[in-house]
Amino acid sequence: MGLTNKKETQLRKMPIIQNVIRKSKDGRFLIHKVIMTTIRPMAYYKAIMDNSVVVDEEDVEESLADYFDKNPHPEVEVKNPVNA
């Protein structure tokens, strides 16, 4: 049973994921390496770079201050486990 054209197109757009699992040279560790490869046309990245926005440090600080004013976090009490 073959895949539909729509499913084949969808699978082609997904990243290629490779897993490599091996033991360390001394045998004490398992090393699991994941490689994720995506292939995109250069026009995609050029469009992103052409539409880049320059952010000033002041803008970031003001935005963070506005965010925390609107979304206050309750104070968290940190206890020292040694003195608890």
TIFIFI-69465 format. One record per residue: residue in one letter; y, x, z of N, C-alpha, C, O in turn; chain. Coordinates in steps of 0.001 Angstrom, whole numbers, plus 500000, padded with zeros to 6 digits. Atoms other than C-alpha are relative to their C-alpha. Layout:
N
+---+--------+--------+--------+--------+--------+--------+--------+--------+--------+--------+--------+--------+---+
! r !   n.py !   n.px !   n.pz !  ca.py !  ca.px !  ca.pz !   c.py !   c.px !   c.pz !   o.py !   o.px !   o.pz ! c !
+---+--------+--------+--------+--------+--------+--------+--------+--------+--------+--------+--------+--------+---+
! A !      Y !      X !      Z !      Y !      X !      Z !      Y !      X !      Z !      Y !      X !      Z ! A !
...
+---+--------+--------+--------+--------+--------+--------+--------+--------+--------+--------+--------+--------+---+
This chain:
84
+---+--------+--------+--------+--------+--------+--------+--------+--------+--------+--------+--------+--------+---+
! r !   n.py !   n.px !   n.pz !  ca.py !  ca.px !  ca.pz !   c.py !   c.px !   c.pz !   o.py !   o.px !   o.pz ! c !
+---+--------+--------+--------+--------+--------+--------+--------+--------+--------+--------+--------+--------+---+
! M ! 498823 ! 500846 ! 500000 ! 500000 ! 500000 ! 500000 ! 501243 ! 500894 ! 500000 ! 501397 ! 501730 ! 500890 ! A !
! G ! 498814 ! 499173 ! 500121 ! 503302 ! 501557 ! 498908 ! 501189 ! 499416 ! 500732 ! 501193 ! 498251 ! 501131 ! A !
! L ! 498776 ! 500433 ! 499343 ! 506718 ! 501377 ! 500462 ! 500913 ! 499314 ! 498999 ! 500860 ! 499587 ! 497800 ! A !
! T ! 499024 ! 500652 ! 500870 ! 509438 ! 499152 ! 499093 ! 501097 ! 501001 ! 499653 ! 501274 ! 502000 ! 500350 ! A !
! N ! 498900 ! 499119 ! 500405 ! 512361 ! 500768 ! 497276 ! 501051 ! 500094 ! 501101 ! 501606 ! 501164 ! 501352 ! A !
! K ! 499009 ! 500014 ! 498918 ! 514669 ! 499723 ! 500111 ! 499567 ! 500917 ! 501141 ! 500386 ! 501656 ! 501688 ! A !
! K ! 500504 ! 499171 ! 498906 ! 512443 ! 501424 ! 502710 ! 500018 ! 501477 ! 499611 ! 500346 ! 502327 ! 500439 ! A !
! E ! 499961 ! 498614 ! 500467 ! 512150 ! 504602 ! 500605 ! 501421 ! 500550 ! 500059 ! 501629 ! 501688 ! 500478 ! A !
! T ! 498593 ! 499587 ! 499947 ! 515948 ! 504769 ! 500305 ! 500426 ! 500241 ! 501440 ! 501114 ! 501218 ! 501739 ! A !
! Q ! 499674 ! 499861 ! 498578 ! 516289 ! 504256 ! 504055 ! 499397 ! 501278 ! 500572 ! 500070 ! 501989 ! 501319 ! A !
! L ! 500664 ! 498798 ! 499490 ! 513785 ! 507041 ! 504807 ! 500653 ! 501277 ! 499470 ! 500717 ! 502278 ! 500184 ! A !
! R ! 499343 ! 498815 ! 500576 ! 515578 ! 509477 ! 502458 ! 501300 ! 500328 ! 500729 ! 501701 ! 501491 ! 500783 ! A !
! K ! 498731 ! 499784 ! 499309 ! 518811 ! 509007 ! 504439 ! 499804 ! 500505 ! 501428 ! 500755 ! 500986 ! 502044 ! A !
! M ! 500261 ! 499583 ! 498620 ! 517153 ! 509830 ! 507774 ! 499906 ! 501523 ! 500090 ! 499527 ! 502179 ! 499120 ! A !
! P ! 500121 ! 498553 ! 499842 ! 517279 ! 513363 ! 509175 ! 498530 ! 500439 ! 500000 ! 497634 ! 499667 ! 500338 ! A !
! I ! 501333 ! 499411 ! 499971 ! 514260 ! 515636 ! 508819 ! 499834 ! 500647 ! 501375 ! 500632 ! 501501 ! 501760 ! A !
! I ! 500209 ! 499483 ! 498653 ! 512863 ! 516400 ! 512272 ! 498719 ! 500814 ! 500017 ! 497657 ! 500335 ! 499621 ! A !
! Q ! 501151 ! 499109 ! 499896 ! 510547 ! 519357 ! 512862 ! 499823 ! 500389 ! 501458 ! 500798 ! 500672 ! 502155 ! A !
! N ! 500313 ! 499579 ! 498644 ! 508821 ! 520180 ! 516131 ! 499136 ! 501252 ! 499930 ! 498181 ! 501315 ! 499155 ! A !
! V ! 500808 ! 498790 ! 499887 ! 507486 ! 523626 ! 516982 ! 499691 ! 500169 ! 501482 ! 500598 ! 500261 ! 502309 ! A !
! I ! 500415 ! 499834 ! 498612 ! 505483 ! 524001 ! 520177 ! 499142 ! 501251 ! 500078 ! 498187 ! 501415 ! 499317 ! A !
! R ! 500778 ! 498772 ! 499835 ! 504202 ! 527364 ! 521357 ! 500086 ! 500473 ! 501447 ! 500919 ! 499999 ! 502219 ! A !
! K ! 499953 ! 499392 ! 498676 ! 503476 ! 529372 ! 524477 ! 500855 ! 501251 ! 499941 ! 500958 ! 501898 ! 498899 ! A !
! S ! 499236 ! 498758 ! 499933 ! 505707 ! 532202 ! 525613 ! 499030 ! 501179 ! 499921 ! 497822 ! 501015 ! 500090 ! A !
! K ! 500843 ! 498810 ! 500163 ! 504429 ! 535740 ! 525117 ! 499151 ! 500268 ! 501231 ! 497997 ! 500680 ! 501116 ! A !
! D ! 500772 ! 499750 ! 498778 ! 503380 ! 536024 ! 528754 ! 499141 ! 498806 ! 500403 ! 498391 ! 498890 ! 501375 ! A !
! G ! 500833 ! 501156 ! 499741 ! 501785 ! 532557 ! 528680 ! 500444 ! 499125 ! 501156 ! 499730 ! 498196 ! 501533 ! A !
! R ! 499535 ! 500756 ! 498836 ! 503853 ! 531204 ! 531569 ! 500770 ! 498741 ! 499622 ! 500906 ! 497835 ! 500445 ! A !
! F ! 499130 ! 501114 ! 500389 ! 505994 ! 528759 ! 529581 ! 499555 ! 499377 ! 498686 ! 498994 ! 500048 ! 497820 ! A !
! L ! 500186 ! 500711 ! 501259 ! 505620 ! 526147 ! 526879 ! 501384 ! 499871 ! 499378 ! 502315 ! 499399 ! 500031 ! A !
! I ! 498713 ! 500055 ! 500689 ! 508435 ! 526371 ! 524334 ! 499925 ! 498898 ! 498953 ! 499109 ! 498951 ! 498033 ! A !
! H ! 499942 ! 501132 ! 500937 ! 509275 ! 523146 ! 522503 ! 501327 ! 500085 ! 499274 ! 502384 ! 499883 ! 499870 ! A !
! K ! 498800 ! 499824 ! 500816 ! 511744 ! 523704 ! 519688 ! 500082 ! 498831 ! 499022 ! 499115 ! 498529 ! 498323 ! A !
! V ! 499789 ! 501126 ! 500905 ! 513202 ! 520751 ! 517758 ! 501094 ! 500397 ! 499005 ! 502179 ! 500832 ! 499391 ! A !
! I ! 499034 ! 499700 ! 501056 ! 514955 ! 521292 ! 514446 ! 500288 ! 498692 ! 499273 ! 499383 ! 498050 ! 498738 ! A !
! M ! 499606 ! 501227 ! 500687 ! 516916 ! 518372 ! 513020 ! 500895 ! 500378 ! 498822 ! 501955 ! 500977 ! 499006 ! A !
! T ! 499284 ! 499644 ! 501218 ! 518103 ! 518759 ! 509438 ! 500524 ! 498737 ! 499327 ! 499765 ! 497810 ! 499043 ! A !
! T ! 499417 ! 501094 ! 500766 ! 520514 ! 516379 ! 507747 ! 500600 ! 500583 ! 498728 ! 501144 ! 501687 ! 498732 ! A !
! I ! 499459 ! 499553 ! 501286 ! 521553 ! 516671 ! 504130 ! 501038 ! 498982 ! 499575 ! 500727 ! 497809 ! 499367 ! A !
! R ! 498895 ! 500865 ! 500397 ! 524922 ! 515241 ! 503182 ! 500751 ! 500678 ! 498852 ! 500824 ! 501906 ! 498789 ! A !
! P ! 499212 ! 499411 ! 501083 ! 527013 ! 515708 ! 500051 ! 501293 ! 500614 ! 500545 ! 501837 ! 500140 ! 501542 ! A !
! M ! 498769 ! 499337 ! 499568 ! 530016 ! 518020 ! 500381 ! 501183 ! 499038 ! 499982 ! 502114 ! 499202 ! 500770 ! A !
! A ! 498906 ! 500976 ! 500055 ! 532279 ! 515099 ! 499442 ! 500123 ! 499259 ! 501328 ! 501225 ! 498899 ! 501739 ! A !
! Y ! 500005 ! 500669 ! 498691 ! 531279 ! 513464 ! 502743 ! 500805 ! 500822 ! 501011 ! 501666 ! 500281 ! 501705 ! A !
! Y ! 499301 ! 499151 ! 499045 ! 532507 ! 516437 ! 504794 ! 501448 ! 500249 ! 499584 ! 502329 ! 500365 ! 500436 ! A !
! K ! 498623 ! 499813 ! 500464 ! 535580 ! 516954 ! 502615 ! 500846 ! 498797 ! 500399 ! 501995 ! 498962 ! 500810 ! A !
! A ! 499265 ! 501209 ! 499620 ! 536611 ! 513332 ! 503277 ! 500306 ! 500016 ! 501490 ! 501388 ! 499600 ! 501905 ! A !
! I ! 499773 ! 499915 ! 498558 ! 536209 ! 513904 ! 507009 ! 501101 ! 501010 ! 500306 ! 501995 ! 500731 ! 501106 ! A !
! M ! 499005 ! 498949 ! 499741 ! 538247 ! 517117 ! 506951 ! 501387 ! 499592 ! 499504 ! 502387 ! 499934 ! 500136 ! A !
! D ! 498712 ! 500436 ! 500526 ! 541000 ! 515552 ! 504813 ! 500655 ! 498945 ! 500891 ! 501879 ! 498812 ! 500898 ! A !
! N ! 499484 ! 501049 ! 499131 ! 541377 ! 512711 ! 507310 ! 500076 ! 500444 ! 501456 ! 500092 ! 499611 ! 502362 ! A !
! S ! 499988 ! 499519 ! 498619 ! 541509 ! 514926 ! 510370 ! 501336 ! 499683 ! 500667 ! 502371 ! 499607 ! 500005 ! A !
! V ! 498823 ! 500338 ! 499212 ! 543984 ! 514090 ! 513128 ! 500261 ! 501155 ! 500952 ! 499341 ! 501644 ! 501609 ! A !
! V ! 499627 ! 498936 ! 499079 ! 545852 ! 516739 ! 515075 ! 500397 ! 499352 ! 501320 ! 501248 ! 498463 ! 501354 ! A !
! V ! 499739 ! 500567 ! 498685 ! 545890 ! 515974 ! 518792 ! 500701 ! 501057 ! 500845 ! 500217 ! 502179 ! 500994 ! A !
! D ! 499282 ! 499097 ! 499110 ! 548444 ! 517557 ! 521067 ! 499407 ! 499901 ! 501390 ! 498837 ! 498876 ! 501763 ! A !
! E ! 500541 ! 499985 ! 498643 ! 547448 ! 518549 ! 524581 ! 500650 ! 498914 ! 500852 ! 499988 ! 498303 ! 501692 ! A !
! E ! 499302 ! 501033 ! 499238 ! 550092 ! 516187 ! 525983 ! 499394 ! 498623 ! 499739 ! 499245 ! 497821 ! 500662 ! A !
! D ! 500603 ! 501285 ! 500347 ! 548535 ! 513251 ! 524116 ! 498694 ! 499791 ! 500747 ! 498412 ! 498690 ! 501220 ! A !
! V ! 501283 ! 500099 ! 499311 ! 545157 ! 513991 ! 525658 ! 500217 ! 499718 ! 501476 ! 499549 ! 498859 ! 502051 ! A !
! E ! 499743 ! 500202 ! 498574 ! 546565 ! 514227 ! 529177 ! 500517 ! 498587 ! 500267 ! 500105 ! 497950 ! 501235 ! A !
! E ! 499476 ! 501358 ! 499836 ! 548495 ! 510970 ! 528766 ! 498890 ! 498976 ! 499792 ! 498802 ! 497992 ! 500527 ! A !
! S ! 501097 ! 500927 ! 500258 ! 545449 ! 509249 ! 527306 ! 499031 ! 499950 ! 501172 ! 498566 ! 498875 ! 501550 ! A !
! L ! 500893 ! 499966 ! 498847 ! 543278 ! 510395 ! 530210 ! 500628 ! 499288 ! 501191 ! 499952 ! 498541 ! 501899 ! A !
! A ! 499318 ! 500656 ! 498884 ! 545864 ! 509255 ! 532735 ! 499980 ! 498481 ! 499810 ! 499721 ! 497737 ! 500756 ! A !
! D ! 500047 ! 501441 ! 500293 ! 546070 ! 505840 ! 531030 ! 498599 ! 499448 ! 500220 ! 498432 ! 498361 ! 500772 ! A !
! Y ! 501381 ! 500457 ! 499849 ! 542282 ! 505585 ! 530967 ! 499654 ! 499814 ! 501474 ! 499102 ! 498784 ! 501861 ! A !
! F ! 500365 ! 500083 ! 498590 ! 541894 ! 506311 ! 534669 ! 500846 ! 498974 ! 500755 ! 500400 ! 498433 ! 501767 ! A !
! D ! 499210 ! 501068 ! 499390 ! 544737 ! 503945 ! 535557 ! 499352 ! 498646 ! 499741 ! 499358 ! 497768 ! 500604 ! A !
! K ! 500621 ! 501280 ! 500359 ! 542907 ! 501149 ! 533740 ! 498564 ! 499886 ! 500523 ! 498071 ! 498776 ! 500726 ! A !
! N ! 501401 ! 499989 ! 499578 ! 539397 ! 502173 ! 534903 ! 499842 ! 500868 ! 501245 ! 499268 ! 501954 ! 501165 ! A !
! P ! 500094 ! 499152 ! 498812 ! 539639 ! 503435 ! 538472 ! 498555 ! 500145 ! 500465 ! 497775 ! 499193 ! 500454 ! A !
! H ! 501320 ! 499736 ! 499445 ! 536547 ! 505064 ! 539901 ! 500097 ! 499917 ! 501515 ! 501042 ! 500444 ! 502103 ! A !
! P ! 499963 ! 500005 ! 498538 ! 535722 ! 504323 ! 543517 ! 499746 ! 501410 ! 500519 ! 499015 ! 502188 ! 499906 ! A !
! E ! 500213 ! 498682 ! 499403 ! 535853 ! 507359 ! 545739 ! 498548 ! 500121 ! 500421 ! 497970 ! 499179 ! 500961 ! A !
! V ! 501390 ! 499744 ! 499652 ! 532439 ! 508868 ! 546267 ! 499993 ! 501011 ! 501143 ! 500600 ! 502079 ! 501058 ! A !
! E ! 500097 ! 499099 ! 498858 ! 531645 ! 510421 ! 549604 ! 498807 ! 500920 ! 499788 ! 497680 ! 500468 ! 499583 ! A !
! V ! 501056 ! 499006 ! 500186 ! 529665 ! 513623 ! 549258 ! 499637 ! 500541 ! 501367 ! 500489 ! 501046 ! 502098 ! A !
! K ! 500462 ! 499511 ! 498710 ! 527569 ! 514543 ! 552249 ! 499260 ! 501304 ! 499809 ! 498518 ! 501477 ! 498842 ! A !
! N ! 500722 ! 498732 ! 500013 ! 526309 ! 518010 ! 552951 ! 498643 ! 499750 ! 500647 ! 498590 ! 499383 ! 501821 ! A !
! P ! 501310 ! 500308 ! 499448 ! 522538 ! 517642 ! 553415 ! 499642 ! 500873 ! 501208 ! 498803 ! 500490 ! 502023 ! A !
! V ! 500298 ! 499115 ! 498874 ! 522510 ! 520559 ! 555865 ! 500593 ! 499424 ! 501288 ! 499969 ! 499500 ! 502347 ! A !
! N ! 499323 ! 500512 ! 498815 ! 524968 ! 518901 ! 558252 ! 499758 ! 498506 ! 500220 ! 500247 ! 497953 ! 501205 ! A !
! A ! 500183 ! 501467 ! 499906 ! 523815 ! 515284 ! 557692 ! 499122 ! 499604 ! 501161 ! 498876 ! 498416 ! 501371 ! A !
+---+--------+--------+--------+--------+--------+--------+--------+--------+--------+--------+--------+--------+---+
